[in-house]
Amino acid sequence: MAEENDSERTESASPRRLEQAREEGHVARSQELTTFALLMAGAGGLWFFGAHFFQKMCSLLQRGLSIDAATVPDAGQMLQRLHEHSFEALFAIAPLLLLLLMTAFLVPQLLSGWLFTWNALRFDWQRVNPIAGAARIISWRGVAELVKALVKSVLITVVAVAVISHYRDPLQQLALLPLDAGVAQMSRIAGMSFLIAAGTLALVAAVDVPFQIWRHASDLKMSREELRREQRESEGDPQIKAAIRNQQRAMARRRMMAEVPNASVIVTNPTHYAVALRYEDKGMHAPRVVAKGADLVAARIREIGEQNSIPVLESPALARAIYHHAEIGAEIPEKLYSAVAEVLAYVFQLRRYRDYGGTAPRQLPPVDVPAGLDPQGAQQ
């Protein structure tokens, strides 16, 4: 039961899923909103540019029908006149066409915003596959689109019948009116009918826009398993990340162990902690920690130190203080300068005795560590 619930697409789309869908051109669209906007833009364009357009067309029609008998036999002049009149007609309707073009370009962005992608132009066999097309038609989405188209057709038909019934008497009286009055009356009837039909489409668009937004969100819903898989892909598999961290720690430990033979002294707890220090008179302001570790790592540091004849001294409080308050590669804290200086002085005396002989240095006495630096001392 839990596996079935995890496989059901009940969760809202993640930001990454929405971004991927947008890159593929999958956004919410409402054809009804675009259709309504184009109709209103066309009506507004005719309202503002209609007089100019009518005058241009009348002038063009008069000049086009005025044919000079001398030019009729000349096909070249006739083609030239056709070419000129065609361009004049195009320029006359250019403002209206530009308005419709801008409307068709800007209105879809009200839902999806600016989007440009080549993915929508790539060839997809499923788009031309007749079996897939039939499946889309028979699917619930195809049924919904069919119902929407039927409802829209019925609604527009009812409104058109009501408009015609309302203007039945004025339409019958058009034949009795003078030409100018008849044209004006017909224009008013046509304009009002158009506005009523456009208002009907506005109602359809008002219903279709939230439906398209809901359907887009529903199409992009994800299952819990998909969300978990996406999270693993974005953040990385925990097991892989743990393995990488372990390998990084192992590499760092190998680099640290490679520095132990260069240490000047190894200070131990004696069993739980080991810290390898290096100090040179030239180029170093203070001793540095080249390696440190606890338990097995500490034992390995001591073993490498003994193999390379590095002095190993027991100073539990100092070893604990350096281990907890100094990082690998960093200088020891300033408060430990005095304690470490005692250790290094003993190491230099021991090295001189081994190299040149003489009186053996006395055993290193317990080294005092400032209060608060030894965790075990603070607990006591």
ZABA-139424 format. One record per residue (C-alpha): residue in one letter; x, y, z. Coordinates in nm, 2 decimals, decimal comma. Example, Ala and Ser with C-alpha at 12.3 -4.5 7.8 and 13.67 -1.06 7.14 Angstrom:
ZABA-139424
rec aa=a | c1=1,23 | c2=-0,45 | c3=0,78
rec aa=s | c1=1,37 | c2=-0,11 | c3=0,71
END
This chain:
ZABA-139424
rec aa=m | c1=0,00 | c2=0,00 | c3=0,00
rec aa=a | c1=0,29 | c2=0,24 | c3=0,08
rec aa=e | c1=0,45 | c2=0,16 | c3=-0,25
rec aa=e | c1=0,13 | c2=0,24 | c3=-0,44
rec aa=n | c1=0,09 | c2=0,57 | c3=-0,25
rec aa=d | c1=0,46 | c2=0,66 | c3=-0,33
rec aa=s | c1=0,40 | c2=0,59 | c3=-0,70
rec aa=e | c1=0,08 | c2=0,80 | c3=-0,73
rec aa=r | c1=0,13 | c2=1,15 | c3=-0,86
rec aa=t | c1=-0,02 | c2=1,35 | c3=-0,57
rec aa=e | c1=0,25 | c2=1,60 | c3=-0,50
rec aa=s | c1=0,29 | c2=1,95 | c3=-0,65
rec aa=a | c1=0,56 | c2=2,00 | c3=-0,90
rec aa=s | c1=0,90 | c2=2,10 | c3=-0,76
rec aa=p | c1=1,07 | c2=2,42 | c3=-0,89
rec aa=r | c1=1,32 | c2=2,21 | c3=-1,08
rec aa=r | c1=1,03 | c2=2,02 | c3=-1,25
rec aa=l | c1=0,86 | c2=2,35 | c3=-1,34
rec aa=e | c1=1,19 | c2=2,48 | c3=-1,48
rec aa=q | c1=1,25 | c2=2,17 | c3=-1,70
rec aa=a | c1=0,89 | c2=2,18 | c3=-1,83
rec aa=r | c1=0,93 | c2=2,55 | c3=-1,92
rec aa=e | c1=1,26 | c2=2,48 | c3=-2,10
rec aa=e | c1=1,07 | c2=2,22 | c3=-2,31
rec aa=g | c1=0,79 | c2=2,47 | c3=-2,39
rec aa=h | c1=0,54 | c2=2,31 | c3=-2,16
rec aa=v | c1=0,35 | c2=2,60 | c3=-2,01
rec aa=a | c1=-0,01 | c2=2,69 | c3=-1,94
rec aa=r | c1=-0,19 | c2=2,82 | c3=-2,25
rec aa=s | c1=-0,54 | c2=2,93 | c3=-2,32
rec aa=q | c1=-0,65 | c2=2,94 | c3=-2,68
rec aa=e | c1=-0,98 | c2=3,09 | c3=-2,58
rec aa=l | c1=-0,81 | c2=3,39 | c3=-2,42
rec aa=t | c1=-0,60 | c2=3,45 | c3=-2,73
rec aa=t | c1=-0,91 | c2=3,43 | c3=-2,95
rec aa=f | c1=-1,10 | c2=3,67 | c3=-2,74
rec aa=a | c1=-0,81 | c2=3,91 | c3=-2,74
rec aa=l | c1=-0,77 | c2=3,90 | c3=-3,11
rec aa=l | c1=-1,14 | c2=3,96 | c3=-3,17
rec aa=m | c1=-1,13 | c2=4,26 | c3=-2,94
rec aa=a | c1=-0,81 | c2=4,39 | c3=-3,10
rec aa=g | c1=-0,97 | c2=4,35 | c3=-3,44
rec aa=a | c1=-1,28 | c2=4,54 | c3=-3,33
rec aa=g | c1=-1,07 | c2=4,82 | c3=-3,17
rec aa=g | c1=-0,85 | c2=4,84 | c3=-3,48
rec aa=l | c1=-1,15 | c2=4,87 | c3=-3,71
rec aa=w | c1=-1,30 | c2=5,13 | c3=-3,47
rec aa=f | c1=-0,99 | c2=5,35 | c3=-3,48
rec aa=f | c1=-0,86 | c2=5,27 | c3=-3,83
rec aa=g | c1=-1,19 | c2=5,19 | c3=-4,00
rec aa=a | c1=-1,25 | c2=5,54 | c3=-4,16
rec aa=h | c1=-0,89 | c2=5,56 | c3=-4,29
rec aa=f | c1=-0,91 | c2=5,20 | c3=-4,42
rec aa=f | c1=-1,25 | c2=5,27 | c3=-4,58
rec aa=q | c1=-1,12 | c2=5,58 | c3=-4,76
rec aa=k | c1=-0,81 | c2=5,41 | c3=-4,88
rec aa=m | c1=-1,00 | c2=5,11 | c3=-5,01
rec aa=c | c1=-1,26 | c2=5,33 | c3=-5,19
rec aa=s | c1=-0,99 | c2=5,54 | c3=-5,35
rec aa=l | c1=-0,80 | c2=5,22 | c3=-5,45
rec aa=l | c1=-1,12 | c2=5,06 | c3=-5,59
rec aa=q | c1=-1,20 | c2=5,37 | c3=-5,80
rec aa=r | c1=-0,85 | c2=5,39 | c3=-5,94
rec aa=g | c1=-0,84 | c2=5,02 | c3=-6,00
rec aa=l | c1=-1,17 | c2=5,02 | c3=-6,20
rec aa=s | c1=-1,07 | c2=5,33 | c3=-6,40
rec aa=i | c1=-0,89 | c2=5,17 | c3=-6,69
rec aa=d | c1=-0,73 | c2=5,37 | c3=-6,97
rec aa=a | c1=-0,80 | c2=5,21 | c3=-7,30
rec aa=a | c1=-0,44 | c2=5,27 | c3=-7,41
rec aa=t | c1=-0,30 | c2=5,06 | c3=-7,13
rec aa=v | c1=-0,53 | c2=4,75 | c3=-7,18
rec aa=p | c1=-0,32 | c2=4,59 | c3=-7,46
rec aa=d | c1=0,00 | c2=4,65 | c3=-7,26
rec aa=a | c1=0,03 | c2=4,36 | c3=-7,02
rec aa=g | c1=0,34 | c2=4,51 | c3=-6,86
rec aa=q | c1=0,15 | c2=4,83 | c3=-6,75
rec aa=m | c1=-0,14 | c2=4,62 | c3=-6,62
rec aa=l | c1=0,10 | c2=4,41 | c3=-6,40
rec aa=q | c1=0,27 | c2=4,72 | c3=-6,28
rec aa=r | c1=-0,07 | c2=4,87 | c3=-6,18
rec aa=l | c1=-0,16 | c2=4,55 | c3=-6,00
rec aa=h | c1=0,17 | c2=4,55 | c3=-5,82
rec aa=e | c1=0,12 | c2=4,92 | c3=-5,71
rec aa=h | c1=-0,24 | c2=4,87 | c3=-5,60
rec aa=s | c1=-0,15 | c2=4,55 | c3=-5,40
rec aa=f | c1=0,11 | c2=4,74 | c3=-5,20
rec aa=e | c1=-0,12 | c2=5,03 | c3=-5,14
rec aa=a | c1=-0,38 | c2=4,78 | c3=-5,00
rec aa=l | c1=-0,12 | c2=4,62 | c3=-4,78
rec aa=f | c1=0,00 | c2=4,95 | c3=-4,64
rec aa=a | c1=-0,36 | c2=5,05 | c3=-4,58
rec aa=i | c1=-0,43 | c2=4,75 | c3=-4,36
rec aa=a | c1=-0,08 | c2=4,74 | c3=-4,21
rec aa=p | c1=-0,18 | c2=4,91 | c3=-3,88
rec aa=l | c1=-0,46 | c2=4,66 | c3=-3,82
rec aa=l | c1=-0,23 | c2=4,36 | c3=-3,91
rec aa=l | c1=0,04 | c2=4,50 | c3=-3,68
rec aa=l | c1=-0,21 | c2=4,54 | c3=-3,39
rec aa=l | c1=-0,33 | c2=4,18 | c3=-3,44
rec aa=l | c1=0,03 | c2=4,05 | c3=-3,45
rec aa=m | c1=0,13 | c2=4,22 | c3=-3,13
rec aa=t | c1=-0,19 | c2=4,09 | c3=-2,96
rec aa=a | c1=-0,12 | c2=3,74 | c3=-3,07
rec aa=f | c1=0,24 | c2=3,77 | c3=-2,94
rec aa=l | c1=0,17 | c2=3,94 | c3=-2,61
rec aa=v | c1=-0,15 | c2=3,79 | c3=-2,48
rec aa=p | c1=-0,01 | c2=3,43 | c3=-2,43
rec aa=q | c1=0,26 | c2=3,58 | c3=-2,21
rec aa=l | c1=0,00 | c2=3,68 | c3=-1,96
rec aa=l | c1=-0,02 | c2=3,32 | c3=-1,85
rec aa=s | c1=0,33 | c2=3,19 | c3=-1,92
rec aa=g | c1=0,55 | c2=3,50 | c3=-1,94
rec aa=w | c1=0,83 | c2=3,54 | c3=-2,20
rec aa=l | c1=0,94 | c2=3,20 | c3=-2,33
rec aa=f | c1=1,17 | c2=3,12 | c3=-2,63
rec aa=t | c1=1,28 | c2=2,76 | c3=-2,69
rec aa=w | c1=1,38 | c2=2,55 | c3=-2,99
rec aa=n | c1=1,25 | c2=2,23 | c3=-2,83
rec aa=a | c1=0,90 | c2=2,30 | c3=-2,96
rec aa=l | c1=1,03 | c2=2,30 | c3=-3,32
rec aa=r | c1=1,22 | c2=1,97 | c3=-3,30
rec aa=f | c1=1,06 | c2=1,67 | c3=-3,47
rec aa=d | c1=0,87 | c2=1,43 | c3=-3,25
rec aa=w | c1=0,73 | c2=1,11 | c3=-3,40
rec aa=q | c1=0,46 | c2=1,10 | c3=-3,14
rec aa=r | c1=0,31 | c2=1,41 | c3=-3,28
rec aa=v | c1=0,25 | c2=1,26 | c3=-3,63
rec aa=n | c1=0,19 | c2=0,90 | c3=-3,50
rec aa=p | c1=-0,17 | c2=0,82 | c3=-3,59
rec aa=i | c1=-0,20 | c2=0,57 | c3=-3,30
rec aa=a | c1=-0,08 | c2=0,83 | c3=-3,05
rec aa=g | c1=-0,31 | c2=1,09 | c3=-3,21
rec aa=a | c1=-0,61 | c2=0,86 | c3=-3,17
rec aa=a | c1=-0,51 | c2=0,79 | c3=-2,81
rec aa=r | c1=-0,51 | c2=1,16 | c3=-2,74
rec aa=i | c1=-0,85 | c2=1,20 | c3=-2,90
rec aa=i | c1=-1,00 | c2=0,92 | c3=-2,70
rec aa=s | c1=-0,83 | c2=1,03 | c3=-2,37
rec aa=w | c1=-1,01 | c2=1,23 | c3=-2,11
rec aa=r | c1=-0,83 | c2=1,54 | c3=-2,23
rec aa=g | c1=-0,97 | c2=1,49 | c3=-2,58
rec aa=v | c1=-1,32 | c2=1,44 | c3=-2,44
rec aa=a | c1=-1,28 | c2=1,76 | c3=-2,23
rec aa=e | c1=-1,17 | c2=1,96 | c3=-2,54
rec aa=l | c1=-1,46 | c2=1,82 | c3=-2,73
rec aa=v | c1=-1,71 | c2=1,91 | c3=-2,46
rec aa=k | c1=-1,56 | c2=2,26 | c3=-2,44
rec aa=a | c1=-1,59 | c2=2,31 | c3=-2,81
rec aa=l | c1=-1,95 | c2=2,19 | c3=-2,81
rec aa=v | c1=-2,04 | c2=2,42 | c3=-2,52
rec aa=k | c1=-1,87 | c2=2,71 | c3=-2,69
rec aa=s | c1=-2,05 | c2=2,64 | c3=-3,02
rec aa=v | c1=-2,39 | c2=2,60 | c3=-2,85
rec aa=l | c1=-2,34 | c2=2,92 | c3=-2,65
rec aa=i | c1=-2,23 | c2=3,13 | c3=-2,95
rec aa=t | c1=-2,52 | c2=2,99 | c3=-3,15
rec aa=v | c1=-2,77 | c2=3,08 | c3=-2,88
rec aa=v | c1=-2,64 | c2=3,43 | c3=-2,85
rec aa=a | c1=-2,64 | c2=3,47 | c3=-3,23
rec aa=v | c1=-3,00 | c2=3,36 | c3=-3,26
rec aa=a | c1=-3,09 | c2=3,59 | c3=-2,98
rec aa=v | c1=-2,92 | c2=3,88 | c3=-3,15
rec aa=i | c1=-3,08 | c2=3,81 | c3=-3,49
rec aa=s | c1=-3,42 | c2=3,79 | c3=-3,32
rec aa=h | c1=-3,36 | c2=4,12 | c3=-3,14
rec aa=y | c1=-3,26 | c2=4,30 | c3=-3,47
rec aa=r | c1=-3,51 | c2=4,13 | c3=-3,69
rec aa=d | c1=-3,72 | c2=4,43 | c3=-3,75
rec aa=p | c1=-3,43 | c2=4,68 | c3=-3,81
rec aa=l | c1=-3,28 | c2=4,43 | c3=-4,06
rec aa=q | c1=-3,60 | c2=4,40 | c3=-4,25
rec aa=q | c1=-3,62 | c2=4,79 | c3=-4,27
rec aa=l | c1=-3,28 | c2=4,82 | c3=-4,42
rec aa=a | c1=-3,41 | c2=4,78 | c3=-4,77
rec aa=l | c1=-3,64 | c2=5,08 | c3=-4,72
rec aa=l | c1=-3,36 | c2=5,32 | c3=-4,61
rec aa=p | c1=-3,14 | c2=5,54 | c3=-4,83
rec aa=l | c1=-2,80 | c2=5,40 | c3=-4,91
rec aa=d | c1=-2,61 | c2=5,61 | c3=-4,66
rec aa=a | c1=-2,86 | c2=5,56 | c3=-4,38
rec aa=g | c1=-2,88 | c2=5,18 | c3=-4,46
rec aa=v | c1=-2,50 | c2=5,14 | c3=-4,44
rec aa=a | c1=-2,48 | c2=5,33 | c3=-4,12
rec aa=q | c1=-2,76 | c2=5,13 | c3=-3,97
rec aa=m | c1=-2,60 | c2=4,80 | c3=-4,08
rec aa=s | c1=-2,27 | c2=4,91 | c3=-3,93
rec aa=r | c1=-2,43 | c2=4,97 | c3=-3,60
rec aa=i | c1=-2,61 | c2=4,64 | c3=-3,60
rec aa=a | c1=-2,29 | c2=4,45 | c3=-3,70
rec aa=g | c1=-2,08 | c2=4,63 | c3=-3,44
rec aa=m | c1=-2,33 | c2=4,56 | c3=-3,16
rec aa=s | c1=-2,36 | c2=4,19 | c3=-3,27
rec aa=f | c1=-1,99 | c2=4,16 | c3=-3,27
rec aa=l | c1=-1,95 | c2=4,30 | c3=-2,92
rec aa=i | c1=-2,22 | c2=4,06 | c3=-2,79
rec aa=a | c1=-2,04 | c2=3,77 | c3=-2,95
rec aa=a | c1=-1,71 | c2=3,88 | c3=-2,81
rec aa=g | c1=-1,86 | c2=3,91 | c3=-2,47
rec aa=t | c1=-1,97 | c2=3,55 | c3=-2,50
rec aa=l | c1=-1,61 | c2=3,45 | c3=-2,57
rec aa=a | c1=-1,50 | c2=3,66 | c3=-2,28
rec aa=l | c1=-1,71 | c2=3,43 | c3=-2,06
rec aa=v | c1=-1,56 | c2=3,12 | c3=-2,22
rec aa=a | c1=-1,21 | c2=3,26 | c3=-2,17
rec aa=a | c1=-1,28 | c2=3,34 | c3=-1,80
rec aa=v | c1=-1,37 | c2=2,98 | c3=-1,75
rec aa=d | c1=-1,09 | c2=2,84 | c3=-1,97
rec aa=v | c1=-0,79 | c2=3,03 | c3=-1,81
rec aa=p | c1=-0,82 | c2=2,89 | c3=-1,46
rec aa=f | c1=-0,89 | c2=2,54 | c3=-1,61
rec aa=q | c1=-0,57 | c2=2,56 | c3=-1,82
rec aa=i | c1=-0,37 | c2=2,67 | c3=-1,51
rec aa=w | c1=-0,51 | c2=2,38 | c3=-1,31
rec aa=r | c1=-0,45 | c2=2,13 | c3=-1,59
rec aa=h | c1=-0,09 | c2=2,24 | c3=-1,63
rec aa=a | c1=-0,03 | c2=2,20 | c3=-1,26
rec aa=s | c1=-0,20 | c2=1,86 | c3=-1,27
rec aa=d | c1=0,01 | c2=1,74 | c3=-1,56
rec aa=l | c1=0,33 | c2=1,83 | c3=-1,38
rec aa=k | c1=0,24 | c2=1,66 | c3=-1,05
rec aa=m | c1=0,50 | c2=1,42 | c3=-0,91
rec aa=s | c1=0,49 | c2=1,11 | c3=-0,70
rec aa=r | c1=0,68 | c2=1,09 | c3=-0,37
rec aa=e | c1=0,93 | c2=0,86 | c3=-0,53
rec aa=e | c1=1,00 | c2=1,11 | c3=-0,80
rec aa=l | c1=1,05 | c2=1,38 | c3=-0,54
rec aa=r | c1=1,29 | c2=1,17 | c3=-0,35
rec aa=r | c1=1,48 | c2=1,07 | c3=-0,67
rec aa=e | c1=1,51 | c2=1,44 | c3=-0,77
rec aa=q | c1=1,64 | c2=1,53 | c3=-0,43
rec aa=r | c1=1,90 | c2=1,26 | c3=-0,45
rec aa=e | c1=2,00 | c2=1,38 | c3=-0,79
rec aa=s | c1=2,03 | c2=1,74 | c3=-0,68
rec aa=e | c1=2,19 | c2=1,68 | c3=-0,35
rec aa=g | c1=2,37 | c2=1,36 | c3=-0,43
rec aa=d | c1=2,32 | c2=1,00 | c3=-0,30
rec aa=p | c1=2,39 | c2=0,99 | c3=0,07
rec aa=q | c1=2,59 | c2=0,66 | c3=0,03
rec aa=i | c1=2,80 | c2=0,81 | c3=-0,25
rec aa=k | c1=2,86 | c2=1,13 | c3=-0,05
rec aa=a | c1=2,96 | c2=0,92 | c3=0,26
rec aa=a | c1=3,20 | c2=0,71 | c3=0,04
rec aa=i | c1=3,35 | c2=1,03 | c3=-0,10
rec aa=r | c1=3,39 | c2=1,18 | c3=0,25
rec aa=n | c1=3,56 | c2=0,86 | c3=0,37
rec aa=q | c1=3,79 | c2=0,86 | c3=0,07
rec aa=q | c1=3,88 | c2=1,22 | c3=0,13
rec aa=r | c1=3,95 | c2=1,15 | c3=0,49
rec aa=a | c1=4,17 | c2=0,86 | c3=0,39
rec aa=m | c1=4,37 | c2=1,07 | c3=0,14
rec aa=a | c1=4,41 | c2=1,34 | c3=0,40
rec aa=r | c1=4,53 | c2=1,08 | c3=0,65
rec aa=r | c1=4,78 | c2=0,95 | c3=0,41
rec aa=r | c1=4,91 | c2=1,30 | c3=0,34
rec aa=m | c1=4,93 | c2=1,36 | c3=0,71
rec aa=m | c1=5,12 | c2=1,04 | c3=0,77
rec aa=a | c1=5,37 | c2=1,13 | c3=0,50
rec aa=e | c1=5,46 | c2=1,44 | c3=0,70
rec aa=v | c1=5,54 | c2=1,25 | c3=1,02
rec aa=p | c1=5,90 | c2=1,16 | c3=0,92
rec aa=n | c1=5,97 | c2=1,53 | c3=0,89
rec aa=a | c1=5,85 | c2=1,60 | c3=1,25
rec aa=s | c1=6,09 | c2=1,73 | c3=1,52
rec aa=v | c1=5,91 | c2=1,55 | c3=1,81
rec aa=i | c1=5,60 | c2=1,35 | c3=1,88
rec aa=v | c1=5,41 | c2=1,42 | c3=2,20
rec aa=t | c1=5,18 | c2=1,14 | c3=2,33
rec aa=n | c1=4,91 | c2=1,09 | c3=2,59
rec aa=p | c1=5,08 | c2=0,82 | c3=2,59
rec aa=t | c1=4,81 | c2=0,59 | c3=2,43
rec aa=h | c1=4,50 | c2=0,79 | c3=2,34
rec aa=y | c1=4,66 | c2=1,09 | c3=2,16
rec aa=a | c1=4,96 | c2=1,16 | c3=1,96
rec aa=v | c1=5,07 | c2=1,50 | c3=1,81
rec aa=a | c1=5,37 | c2=1,54 | c3=1,57
rec aa=l | c1=5,54 | c2=1,89 | c3=1,58
rec aa=r | c1=5,79 | c2=2,04 | c3=1,35
rec aa=y | c1=6,01 | c2=2,34 | c3=1,42
rec aa=e | c1=6,30 | c2=2,49 | c3=1,23
rec aa=d | c1=6,50 | c2=2,80 | c3=1,33
rec aa=k | c1=6,48 | c2=2,94 | c3=0,98
rec aa=g | c1=6,15 | c2=3,02 | c3=0,82
rec aa=m | c1=5,92 | c2=2,93 | c3=1,11
rec aa=h | c1=5,77 | c2=3,17 | c3=1,36
rec aa=a | c1=5,64 | c2=2,89 | c3=1,59
rec aa=p | c1=5,62 | c2=2,51 | c3=1,59
rec aa=r | c1=5,35 | c2=2,36 | c3=1,36
rec aa=v | c1=5,13 | c2=2,06 | c3=1,39
rec aa=v | c1=5,22 | c2=1,82 | c3=1,10
rec aa=a | c1=5,00 | c2=1,53 | c3=1,23
rec aa=k | c1=4,77 | c2=1,45 | c3=1,51
rec aa=g | c1=4,53 | c2=1,16 | c3=1,59
rec aa=a | c1=4,36 | c2=0,95 | c3=1,85
rec aa=d | c1=4,36 | c2=0,58 | c3=1,93
rec aa=l | c1=4,46 | c2=0,38 | c3=1,62
rec aa=v | c1=4,57 | c2=0,69 | c3=1,43
rec aa=a | c1=4,78 | c2=0,79 | c3=1,73
rec aa=a | c1=4,94 | c2=0,44 | c3=1,74
rec aa=r | c1=5,02 | c2=0,47 | c3=1,37
rec aa=i | c1=5,19 | c2=0,81 | c3=1,42
rec aa=r | c1=5,40 | c2=0,67 | c3=1,71
rec aa=e | c1=5,49 | c2=0,37 | c3=1,49
rec aa=i | c1=5,61 | c2=0,59 | c3=1,20
rec aa=g | c1=5,80 | c2=0,81 | c3=1,44
rec aa=e | c1=5,98 | c2=0,52 | c3=1,59
rec aa=q | c1=6,06 | c2=0,39 | c3=1,24
rec aa=n | c1=6,22 | c2=0,72 | c3=1,14
rec aa=s | c1=6,40 | c2=0,78 | c3=1,48
rec aa=i | c1=6,17 | c2=1,07 | c3=1,57
rec aa=p | c1=6,18 | c2=1,14 | c3=1,95
rec aa=v | c1=5,85 | c2=1,03 | c3=2,11
rec aa=l | c1=5,79 | c2=1,20 | c3=2,45
rec aa=e | c1=5,51 | c2=1,14 | c3=2,69
rec aa=s | c1=5,33 | c2=1,46 | c3=2,81
rec aa=p | c1=4,96 | c2=1,38 | c3=2,85
rec aa=a | c1=4,84 | c2=1,73 | c3=2,93
rec aa=l | c1=5,03 | c2=1,89 | c3=2,65
rec aa=a | c1=4,93 | c2=1,62 | c3=2,40
rec aa=r | c1=4,56 | c2=1,67 | c3=2,48
rec aa=a | c1=4,59 | c2=2,05 | c3=2,47
rec aa=i | c1=4,76 | c2=2,06 | c3=2,13
rec aa=y | c1=4,52 | c2=1,79 | c3=1,99
rec aa=h | c1=4,21 | c2=2,00 | c3=2,09
rec aa=h | c1=4,33 | c2=2,35 | c3=2,02
rec aa=a | c1=4,56 | c2=2,33 | c3=1,71
rec aa=e | c1=4,47 | c2=2,21 | c3=1,35
rec aa=i | c1=4,69 | c2=2,02 | c3=1,12
rec aa=g | c1=4,93 | c2=2,25 | c3=0,94
rec aa=a | c1=4,87 | c2=2,54 | c3=1,18
rec aa=e | c1=5,09 | c2=2,69 | c3=1,44
rec aa=i | c1=5,04 | c2=2,59 | c3=1,81
rec aa=p | c1=4,84 | c2=2,84 | c3=2,02
rec aa=e | c1=5,05 | c2=3,12 | c3=2,17
rec aa=k | c1=4,96 | c2=3,01 | c3=2,52
rec aa=l | c1=5,14 | c2=2,68 | c3=2,46
rec aa=y | c1=5,47 | c2=2,84 | c3=2,35
rec aa=s | c1=5,64 | c2=2,80 | c3=2,69
rec aa=a | c1=5,53 | c2=2,44 | c3=2,73
rec aa=v | c1=5,64 | c2=2,34 | c3=2,38
rec aa=a | c1=5,96 | c2=2,53 | c3=2,42
rec aa=e | c1=6,05 | c2=2,30 | c3=2,72
rec aa=v | c1=5,98 | c2=1,99 | c3=2,51
rec aa=l | c1=6,19 | c2=2,12 | c3=2,21
rec aa=a | c1=6,48 | c2=2,22 | c3=2,44
rec aa=y | c1=6,48 | c2=1,87 | c3=2,58
rec aa=v | c1=6,47 | c2=1,72 | c3=2,22
rec aa=f | c1=6,76 | c2=1,93 | c3=2,11
rec aa=q | c1=6,96 | c2=1,83 | c3=2,41
rec aa=l | c1=6,88 | c2=1,46 | c3=2,34
rec aa=r | c1=6,97 | c2=1,50 | c3=1,97
rec aa=r | c1=7,31 | c2=1,66 | c3=2,07
rec aa=y | c1=7,38 | c2=1,38 | c3=2,31
rec aa=r | c1=7,30 | c2=1,12 | c3=2,05
rec aa=d | c1=7,52 | c2=1,29 | c3=1,79
rec aa=y | c1=7,81 | c2=1,40 | c3=2,00
rec aa=g | c1=7,79 | c2=1,22 | c3=2,33
rec aa=g | c1=7,86 | c2=1,38 | c3=2,66
rec aa=t | c1=7,63 | c2=1,40 | c3=2,96
rec aa=a | c1=7,28 | c2=1,25 | c3=2,90
rec aa=p | c1=7,00 | c2=1,50 | c3=2,96
rec aa=r | c1=6,78 | c2=1,43 | c3=3,26
rec aa=q | c1=6,43 | c2=1,29 | c3=3,21
rec aa=l | c1=6,18 | c2=1,55 | c3=3,09
rec aa=p | c1=5,98 | c2=1,67 | c3=3,39
rec aa=p | c1=5,60 | c2=1,71 | c3=3,37
rec aa=v | c1=5,51 | c2=2,01 | c3=3,15
rec aa=d | c1=5,27 | c2=2,26 | c3=3,29
rec aa=v | c1=4,98 | c2=2,35 | c3=3,06
rec aa=p | c1=4,78 | c2=2,68 | c3=3,11
rec aa=a | c1=4,45 | c2=2,63 | c3=3,28
rec aa=g | c1=4,16 | c2=2,57 | c3=3,04
rec aa=l | c1=4,36 | c2=2,42 | c3=2,75
rec aa=d | c1=4,36 | c2=2,06 | c3=2,88
rec aa=p | c1=4,01 | c2=1,92 | c3=2,85
rec aa=q | c1=4,07 | c2=1,65 | c3=3,10
rec aa=g | c1=4,23 | c2=1,89 | c3=3,35
rec aa=a | c1=3,92 | c2=2,11 | c3=3,32
rec aa=q | c1=3,69 | c2=1,82 | c3=3,40
rec aa=q | c1=3,90 | c2=1,74 | c3=3,71
END
